[in-house]
Amino acid sequence: MQAYRIKGFIVLGIKVFKYRLYPTPTQEKSMFNTLSVCRHFYNMCLEDRKLAYEFEKRSVSKSEQEKMAIRYRQTFPQAKAVFSQTLQTVADDLDKAFQAFFRRVKAGQKPGYPRFKGYNRFNSFNFKQFGVGAKLDGKRLKLFSIGRVTVRWHRPIEGKIKAVRIVFKAGRWYACFACEVEDKSPLPKTGQVIGIDVGLAALVTTSDGDKVEHPKFYRKSQKKLRILQRALARKKKGSKNRRKALLQLQRQHEHSKNQRTDFAHKLTYKLVQNYDLIVCEDLRIKNMVQNHKLSKSILDAGWGVFRQLLTNKAEEAGRQTVFVNPAYTSKCCSNCGAMFEELTLADRWVQCDCGLSLDRDHNAAINILKQSGWDTSVQHNAAPLPMPQGKGKHKRAVEAAGL
């Protein structure tokens, strides 16, 4: 949940709900036409900004390009089938891209000038005012010039719908509803605190001594990905068979991503349910993946997804999350504070002269918790970290992870 604001005495926030769409062939043709028109207008606006600065040293504002959308719809017959506000949001998206570009320039980062979009790099369009151009008609979503599209309502939608974005990804269509929802009452206090060390040997190790093994969804799918990538390489460019092979490859990547996200959702949900304070390392993941020997495993672990979901769920449930400096959490004795100077990544167990003999990651998790101002015993007396049991493949994945 993001963008909190006050309305009266009620705290409101924006939460996004994503649902699968099942358009008919005619509806899908209209949706592809909308994507094509929006992409063409995006490239035209980008070229307008670029040429205005190169030849006139003038900046084109967002409002000017929103007015261009009116003339664009009047000039091109295909654009008449696209809702006017949808074209305005294209200008909004380009303006956000330039704002991000200037922000990176000022910060001294790699600028990344906004790019022209090819047909395979533009995959969504937006209705920024729900009820105008897009609205619910019974159990279906009615879109301007497209019609009533079937929606798979796999869970109830909450709050008031403010906008909807239609996304095409890996051969499937989705509707992402941005809803304004009330702040939920915080969960009852449990009196429990926990420190968490994320890693590669084990995805999560807690200060209580519990471990959640790394499921390695991407690595397990590599055999199938290798077959699909070779099949794609053999296809003639521009052919229908190549598009089919590309679609299969995209869906396999999407499947691995969904597995990783689903696993992170379940894990963070249980952590938030059971602990009032959750302490983690403030890792610089972007810098860590520069290590080419570990980058694949780090990205497969999904540390960034885990952190984002944990922060969002904790904020919504009234829990507290703290991120501490990760320096020397593994090389420092959690009992007496002595340093293990000779410790390497291959060493998975630490022993100290003070009598401490502990798993390396367990020791690090205790140090992480101590950095937040809390302390814990090195004895593992707490119950194992519970995880929800899924069905079918999800249940087997949870069992395989040793949860």
N, C-alpha and C positions, 0 to 999 in steps of 0.2 A: 504494500500500500504506500502511495506517495502523495506529495503535494497536499499536505494537510492545510486546512483553513477553518476559520470559525464562522458559523452561521447561527446567530442567536447564542444559545448556550450549548450547541451541538458541534462536536468536532467532526469534520467531514474530510474524506480522503478519496483519491482516485485509485480504483482497483480494476484490473483488466481481466476479463473472462474470455477464453478462447474456445470456439466451437467449430466442428467440422461442417462444411457445406457440401451439398450434393446437387449441383445444378444439372439441368437437362442439357443435351447437346446444343440446343438453340441458345439457352441462357449462357452456357460456357463461351459460345462464340461472341456474344455481346460483352461478356466480361473481358475476354481477350482484346476486343476492340477498345474497351475503356482503358485497359493497360497500355495499348499501343498509342492512343491519343495522349494520355498523360505523359508517357515517356517522350513523345515527340515535343510536347509543350515544355517539358523540363529541359530538354536539350536546347530548345529555342531560347528559353529564358537565360540559360547559362551562356549561350553565345552572345545574347544581347548584353549581358553584364560584361563579358570579356571584351567585346569590341568597343563598348562605350568607354571603358577604362583605357584601352590601348590607343584609341584615336582621339578621344575627347578628354581623357583624364577625369571622367565623371563616374560617379557611383549611381547605379540604378537601384531604387528603393523597392521594397516588397510591395508597397501599395501601387506603384506604377505597374508592376508585373501582374498584380491581381486585376487591374483594369485591362491589361492586355488579354486576359482570359475571355473577356466579353467579345472583343474584336476577333479573337481566335475562333470562337464558336460560330460567329457569323460568317467567317471566311471559309472554313473547312466543313464539308458536309458530314464527315465522320464524327466531328466534334460536337455536332448538335445532339447526338445521342448520349453525351456525357453531361452529367449534372454540373451546373456552373460553379457551385461551391467545391466540387471535387477538383476542378482545375485551379481554384484559388489555393487549395491546400498543397498543390504541386509547387506553387510559388512560395508558400510558407516553408515547405521542406527544403527548397533550394536556399532560402534565406538562412535557415538553421545550419545548413552545410557551410555557408560562408561565415557565419558567426563562429562556428567551430574552427574554421580555417584561420581566422584572425586571432582567435584565442591561442591556438598552437603557435602562431608566429610570435605573439607577445611573450609566450612562455619559453621561447627558444627551442621548441620541439620541432620534429619533422613536420613541415606545414601541411602537405597533403591537399593540394588544390582540388576543388570539386571536379569530378570527372564527367564526361559525357557518358550516357547510359546506353549500352547495347540492349538488344531484346532480351538477353538472358541475365541482365543486371538490374532490371526494374520489375518488381514483383508485387506491388501493392498500390491501392488507391483508397482514398479516405472520404467519409462523409462526416464533416466536422460538427454538424448540428443535427443530432438524431431527431427524427420526426419530420425532417424536411429532406426529401431525397432518399431517405432510408427509414423504414419503420417496421414494427412487428405487425404482421397480419395473421392473427391466430397463432399457430406454431411455426409459421414460416416468416422469413425475412424478405420484405418487399423492397426492392432496389429500383431506382430510377432507370427506366428504359430497359431493365433486365427482367423484371418480373418477380414472382413469389418463389424464392429459393428455399429448398428443404434444408433444415438445420437439425443436426443431431444434438439435442439438449441432454448431454450426459450428466449435467448437474444444474441445479436451479441458479438463476442469475440473481444477483443481489443489488439493491440500491436503484438509483435512477440512472438510466443510460444517457450519457452525454454525447458520445461519438462512436463511430464504428469504422474500423479499417478492414478491408477485404484483402487477404493475402493469398498468393499462389506460391506453393512451395512443394517441390518434389512431386509434381503432378497432382497435387491435392489443393483444394480451396478451403480457406478458413475465414471465419469472422471473429475479429477481436473487438469486444465491446469495452469501452472505457466507461466505468460506472462510478458514480458518486455515492459512497457508502458511509454510514455512520460508524464512528469509532466504537468497537466492541468493548464491553466491560472487561477489565484485566482478569486473568486466571487467578484462582486462589493461591496464596503463598504455600510453598512446600517446605521452605526453610533449607533447601539444598543448594549447594554451589558446586561448580565443577570446572576444572581446567582441561583443555583439549589440545592435544598435539596432533596435527595432521602430518601424514607422511606417505611413503610409498610402500614400505614393507607392510604396514597396516594403514588403512585410510584414516582411521581415527583411533587414538589411544587416550583414555581419560585419566584423570588424577585418581580415580577409584580403581584403576587397573584393568578396566574393560577395554577390549579391542574390537574394532570393526574392520575386517579384512578388506583389502582393495579388490573390488569385483572385476576390474580390468575388462570392461565391456568392449572397448575398442580393440584391444589386443586379441580378444577371443573372436572378434569378427574379421580379423585380418586375412584369414585363409579365404573366406568368401569374398572379401574385398579384392584380393589379388586376382581371383578368377574373373570377377566383374570388370576390373580395370583392364585386364588383358583382352577380354572380349570387346570392350569399348575401343581399344587401340587398333583392333583389326578391322573395325567398320570404316566404310568410306565416309569421309566428311560431307555433311549435308544430306546424307541419306536418312530414310525413315528408320532403318535398323539401328543406325547410330543414335538417333534420338531415343529409341526404346532402350538401348543398352545404357545410355546416360541416365535415363529415368530409374532403371533398376539400381544403378550405382548410387544415385542421390537418395533413394529410399533406404538403402542399407546404411548409409551414413546417418540419415535421419533416425533410423531405428536405434543405432548405438547412442545417439544423443538423447533420445527419449528414455532409454534405459538408465543412463547416467542421471538425468534430471529426476526421474521417478525415484531412484534410489536415494538421491539427496533430499527430496521432499519428505520421504518417510523417516529418514534419519534425523533431520532437523526438527520435524514435528515431535518426535519422541523426546528429543533434548529439551525443547521448549516446554513440553508438558510436565517434565519431571524436575526442572531446575529453575531457581529464581535468578541466579547469576551464572553466566557462561563466559569463560575467559578463553580467548584464542590468541594465537600469534598473529601479529600484523605483518604478514609475509608480503614481499614485493615479487609477486608472481611473474610480472612482465620481465623483470630482470633475471629471475631464476630459470626461465625457459630459454635463456641464451645459452645455457649449458646443453649442448647437443646430445650428450649421453643420457640426460635425464628428461629432456623436454617432452618426449612422447609420453612417458609415464606420468609426468606432472599434469599435462593437459588431459590425459585419460582419467586421472583421479578427479578432476573437476573441482579443484580447491576454490576457484573463484565462484562457481555456482553454489557450492556449499556455503561459503561466507555470505553471499548475497541472500540466499534463502533463509539462512539462520538469522541474519539481521532483520529481514522483513517480518518473519514470523514472530521474533522476539518483540519487536516494536508493537505489532498488532496485539500480542497477548499480554503486554505490560511487563515483559521480562527485561533484564538488563544484560547487554553484551559488552564486553571490554576486550580491546585488542592491545596487547602489550608487545614490547620490543622482543624479538625472537633471539637476540644475541646471547650466546652461551647458555641457553636453556638446556641443551643436551650435554654440554661439557662441564656443567657445574653440579656438584653433589647436592641433592635436595635436603640432606640431613645436616651436614656441617658446612657446606659452601665451598669445599675444596674443588680445585679445577683439575679436570682430566686432560692433561696437555697432549697425551699420545693417542687420544681417542680418534678413530677414523670412522667413515661411513660403514665399513665392514664390521665394526664392533657393535653387536646388538645387546650386549649385557655390560653393566657397569658395576664395579666393586670399589669400595673406598676403605681406607684405613679405619674410619670411624665405625665400620661394621655394616655399612649399607651394601646390599647386594640386590640389584633391581634391574628390570628390563630398561633398556636405554630410553624408549619412548615414554614409559611410565614415569621415569625419573624426570624427563622433560616436561610432562604434563603437570607434575607437582610443582616444578619451578615456575611454570606459566601461571598457575593458580596463586602461588606465593607473591608474584610480582604485582598482582591486583590488590594485595593487602590481606588476603585470606591465607589460611594455613590448613593443612590436612595431614592425617597420619599416612605413613607409607604402607600400613597394613591394609589389605584389600578385604574390607568387611561389607561393602555395599553390594546390593543385588546387581547382576549383570544388566547392562543397558538393554532395555526391551526394544523390539522392533515389530511393526505390524506384519502379519502374515498375508502375503498376496495370494493370487490364484494362478494356477497353471505355471507358465514360464516365470512369472514374478516370484511365486513361492519357491520354485527350484533355484532361482537366482539367490534368494535370501538364504536358503539352506546351504547352497554352495559357498556362500560368503562366510559361513560359520556363525550366523547370527542366531 
